[in-house]
Amino acid sequence: MSLRRSAGRAVLSSKRAVQQTQRQSLSWLSRWQSSTPDAALASSSTLPTQPSPEPTISTPQSIATTNRSTLANAFSTVNQAEIDHFSRLSSQWWNEKGEFGLLHKMNPTRMEFVRQKIAQGVQDDEGWSFVKRDRVDEQGRLIKWEGEAAKRVRGKWLEGLDVLDVGCGGGLLSESLARVGGNVLGIDASSHNIAIASLHASQDPFLPFQSDSPLVASTSQLTDPAKQEGKAGSLRYRHTSAEELLKEGKQYDVVCSMEVLEHVDSPGEFLKCLADMVKPGGHLILSTISRTPLSQLLTITMAEHVLRLVTPGTHTYSKFIKPSELLAFVRDEMGGTDVWEADGDGLVDGGREGGGVSVGEVRGIVYDPLSGQWRLWKEGLPFGDLCNYMFHIRKKSL
């Protein structure tokens, strides 16, 4: 009898160990899938039961758009604790030596990545040709090609494009996007951030800022109207969330969300929301942090607790997302190659990981403490994505 009980306890203990291992292996994936709009509705006993709608045929790009927009009131990816944290720090957004000093240094590198992706997209659309290249005439003078791709390489390279900056904070990226000609809308779930961003933009007469608040003047009201004529682009800010904006149905040529993904609840639903606001042929560009021992050491141990460059509690290691996880999510949950262009090799930094995913491009972005600058990791080289990285996908044209 004693032997049977011991064997039974051993079997039960083994089953529990297997179940615990399975739960741990799915713990990260559950963050993508949990708290979705459908789950939120299913868990609410107060909501009336609705009859199932008749089945309809949808294109891959329209799948789930309607459901997420109609359920936005019942579901949000906004984490109020994160919003409160950054609201308390909002006054420091434009202090280059303060809390957001590293983001100020990162901004030019992020802009360069955006520029490269926009120019690359136009070149892909135009196609390659010997004619569409700079040439030397009979007198030996350099004749530059002035096609659309050439315009997107220099000058006002976002001119004529609608750009959305989700989680704009104090407006570091939004202002830069507007200066190169974009029609920019910056949104943030923190009213404090929007107030700081609007106030800062209103002080620069060279920014095409349009205020929606009676308390903050537009730059056109502060300068000679003649100086505003011919100024490319526009800049506006709104206090709202991505889910609320999605309900309006507008889409954008470029949707950016920098250093936001690691601060939201249900990042998978947040990504789907951003994707729905990208026009056919448009770009989705992100920056975030990978979940590795190195990123924990650099962004939390060193930056927060040792050097005090960032307020402790700003980052949560478990919310960091590996590039391979992000690529796989786009492939499996966002339509893959049915919706998005296979414009990258789908491999993370030269193929170290990625599982053959053919949609999306990852580029590491690395801080050089000697020069005090951030640099894009060279394409094809491994290990650049172990901490901060950029991510880009382009939606297929209709």
Residue pairs with C-beta under 8 A, 6 or more apart in sequence:
28 318
28 325
31 266
31 267
31 268
31 319
32 266
32 267
32 268
32 329
32 333
33 39
33 268
34 266
35 75
35 265
35 266
35 269
36 75
36 266
36 268
36 269
37 67
37 68
37 71
37 74
37 75
37 269
38 67
38 71
40 71
40 74
40 75
41 47
41 71
41 74
44 74
60 335
60 338
60 339
61 280
61 335
61 339
61 395
61 396
61 398
63 335
64 272
64 276
65 246
65 276
68 75
68 243
68 246
68 269
68 272
68 273
68 276
69 246
69 247
69 249
69 276
70 247
72 243
72 244
72 246
72 247
75 243
75 269
76 241
76 243
76 265
77 241
77 242
77 243
77 264
77 265
77 266
77 267
77 269
77 270
77 273
78 189
78 241
78 243
78 264
78 265
79 263
79 264
79 265
82 263
82 264
83 189
83 190
85 311
85 313
85 314
86 169
86 190
86 192
86 193
86 263
87 190
87 191
87 192
87 193
89 99
89 100
89 311
90 170
90 190
90 192
90 193
90 195
90 196
91 196
92 98
92 99
92 100
93 100
93 169
93 170
93 171
93 172
93 193
93 196
93 197
93 200
94 170
94 196
94 200
95 101
96 104
99 310
99 311
100 169
100 170
100 172
101 309
102 303
102 309
102 310
102 367
103 169
103 172
103 259
104 172
105 367
105 372
105 373
105 374
106 287
106 365
106 367
106 374
106 388
107 172
107 173
107 176
108 374
109 365
109 373
109 374
109 375
109 376
110 173
110 258
110 287
110 365
110 390
111 173
111 176
111 177
111 180
112 376
113 285
113 363
113 365
113 376
113 390
113 392
114 177
114 254
114 256
114 285
115 152
115 153
115 157
115 180
117 283
117 285
117 392
117 394
118 152
118 157
118 158
118 161
118 254
118 283
119 149
119 152
119 153
119 157
120 343
121 281
121 283
121 343
121 394
122 148
122 149
122 152
123 149
124 341
124 343
125 148
125 281
126 132
126 147
126 148
126 149
131 145
132 145
132 147
132 149
133 145
134 142
134 143
134 144
134 145
135 142
135 143
135 145
136 142
136 143
137 143
144 150
151 157
151 159
155 180
155 181
156 180
156 181
156 232
156 233
157 180
157 181
158 177
158 180
158 181
158 182
158 233
158 254
159 180
159 181
159 182
159 232
159 233
160 181
160 183
161 181
161 182
161 183
161 253
161 254
162 182
162 183
162 185
162 250
162 251
162 252
162 253
162 254
162 279
163 177
163 182
163 183
163 184
163 185
163 252
163 253
163 254
163 255
163 256
164 184
164 185
164 187
164 245
164 252
164 254
164 255
164 256
164 277
165 173
165 174
165 177
165 184
165 185
165 186
165 187
165 256
165 257
165 258
166 187
166 242
166 255
166 256
166 257
166 260
166 274
167 187
167 188
167 189
167 257
167 258
167 259
167 260
167 263
168 174
168 186
168 187
168 188
168 193
168 194
168 197
168 237
169 188
169 193
169 197
170 193
170 196
170 197
170 200
171 186
171 196
171 197
171 198
171 200
171 201
171 237
173 186
173 256
173 258
174 184
174 186
174 197
174 201
174 235
174 237
175 200
175 201
175 204
175 207
175 235
177 184
177 254
177 256
178 184
178 207
178 208
178 209
178 233
178 234
178 235
179 206
179 207
179 233
180 233
181 232
181 233
182 233
182 254
183 233
183 234
184 233
184 234
184 235
184 236
185 236
185 237
185 238
185 252
186 194
186 197
186 235
186 236
186 237
186 238
187 194
187 237
187 238
187 239
187 240
187 241
187 242
187 245
188 194
188 197
188 237
188 239
189 239
189 240
189 241
190 239
191 239
194 237
194 238
194 239
195 216
197 237
198 209
198 211
198 213
198 216
198 237
199 216
201 207
201 209
201 219
201 235
201 237
202 209
202 211
202 216
202 217
202 218
202 219
202 222
204 219
205 219
205 222
205 223
205 227
206 219
207 219
207 235
208 219
208 220
208 228
208 231
208 232
208 233
208 234
208 235
209 218
209 219
209 234
209 235
209 236
210 218
210 220
210 234
210 235
210 236
211 217
211 218
211 236
212 236
212 237
212 238
219 228
220 228
238 245
242 270
242 273
242 274
242 277
243 273
245 277
246 273
246 276
246 277
250 277
251 276
251 277
251 278
251 279
251 282
252 277
252 278
252 279
252 282
253 279
253 281
253 282
253 283
254 282
254 283
254 285
255 274
255 277
255 278
255 282
255 283
255 284
255 285
256 285
256 286
257 274
257 285
257 286
258 286
258 287
259 287
259 288
259 289
260 286
260 288
261 267
261 270
261 271
261 286
261 288
261 321
262 288
262 289
262 315
262 316
262 319
262 320
262 321
263 319
264 270
267 319
267 321
268 329
268 333
271 329
271 330
271 334
272 333
272 334
274 284
275 284
275 334
275 339
275 395
278 284
278 395
279 395
280 395
280 396
280 397
280 398
281 394
281 395
281 396
281 397
281 398
282 394
282 395
283 392
283 393
283 394
283 395
284 392
284 393
284 394
284 395
285 390
285 391
285 392
286 390
286 391
286 392
287 365
287 388
287 389
287 390
287 391
288 320
288 321
288 326
288 388
288 389
288 391
289 295
289 299
289 315
289 320
289 321
289 387
289 388
289 389
290 320
290 321
290 322
290 323
290 385
290 386
290 387
290 388
290 389
291 317
291 318
291 320
291 321
291 322
292 320
292 322
292 386
292 387
294 386
294 387
295 317
295 320
295 386
295 387
295 388
296 317
296 320
298 387
299 310
299 315
299 387
300 315
300 317
303 309
303 310
304 310
304 311
304 312
304 313
304 314
304 315
305 312
322 353
323 348
323 349
323 353
323 354
323 362
323 385
323 389
323 391
324 348
324 353
324 354
324 355
324 357
326 360
326 362
326 391
327 346
327 348
327 354
327 355
327 357
327 359
327 360
327 362
328 355
328 357
330 336
330 340
330 357
330 359
330 360
330 393
331 357
331 358
331 359
334 340
336 358
336 359
337 358
337 359
339 395
339 396
340 359
340 360
340 393
340 394
340 395
340 396
341 359
341 393
341 394
341 395
341 396
342 358
342 359
343 361
343 392
343 393
343 394
344 359
344 360
344 361
344 362
344 392
344 393
345 351
345 358
345 361
346 354
346 356
346 357
346 358
346 359
346 360
347 353
347 354
347 357
348 354
348 362
348 385
349 362
349 364
349 377
349 380
349 381
349 382
349 383
349 384
349 385
350 380
350 381
350 382
352 382
352 383
359 393
360 391
360 392
360 393
361 391
361 392
361 393
362 385
362 389
362 390
362 391
363 376
363 377
363 379
363 384
363 385
363 389
363 390
363 392
364 376
364 377
364 383
364 384
364 385
364 386
364 387
364 388
364 389
364 390
365 374
365 375
365 376
365 377
365 384
365 388
365 389
365 390
366 374
366 375
366 377
366 384
366 387
366 388
367 373
367 374
367 375
367 388
368 374
368 375
374 388
376 390
377 384
377 385
377 389
378 384
